[in-house]
Amino acid sequence: MVWSNAPQKVYHGTDDASAEAIRAQIDLTVCSPAGVDFGPGFYVTSLWHEARHWARLRSQQRQREAAIVEFDLDREAIARLGDHLTFTLPSDDYFDFVAYNRAGSPHHGRPGDPPRHYDIVYGPVSRLPDRKLISGWDQLCCLSEQATRCLTLRQIQPIGTI
């Protein structure tokens, strides 16, 4: 296969009601403010089985049916944003950043008035407080409306009770 810089397929695991809300619009105001690796944003993964795990968890928590929302991620649109933070390997910086966000920080510690998040953060999935990773998993967090506009909905896959 020849590289073409085509959109990347990514997935968001959730429950059926949330999937239908996402169909209408990704609403960053309903994202969890604390306890998440990269801050309050809209999370996707390149791995279907990882999205399935999150769908199962959400459906159990909310007593709903599980669903996976599939998107095309426009690589060129993401590149134009230019406000990225990427972690490729676990390091003290990565685990400190995750701990900072999981504590409920309102921003990424960046200067400015008001301080701001990155548009996009990409990296592995942490198993804090152990300072370990979930092997082979990844996550991309869209933290701005500009970043969420780089995602085009492909389909919603109802998974049912997992």
Secondary structure, 3 states (H helix, E strand, C coil): CCCCCCCEEEEEEEEHHHHHHHHHCCCHHHCCCCCCCCCCCEEEECCHHHHHHHHHHHHHHHCCCEEEEEEEECHHHHHHHCCEEECCCCCHHHHHHHHHHHCCCCCCCCCCCCCCCCCEEEEEEECCCCCCEEEEEEEEEECCHHHHCCEEEEEEEEEECC
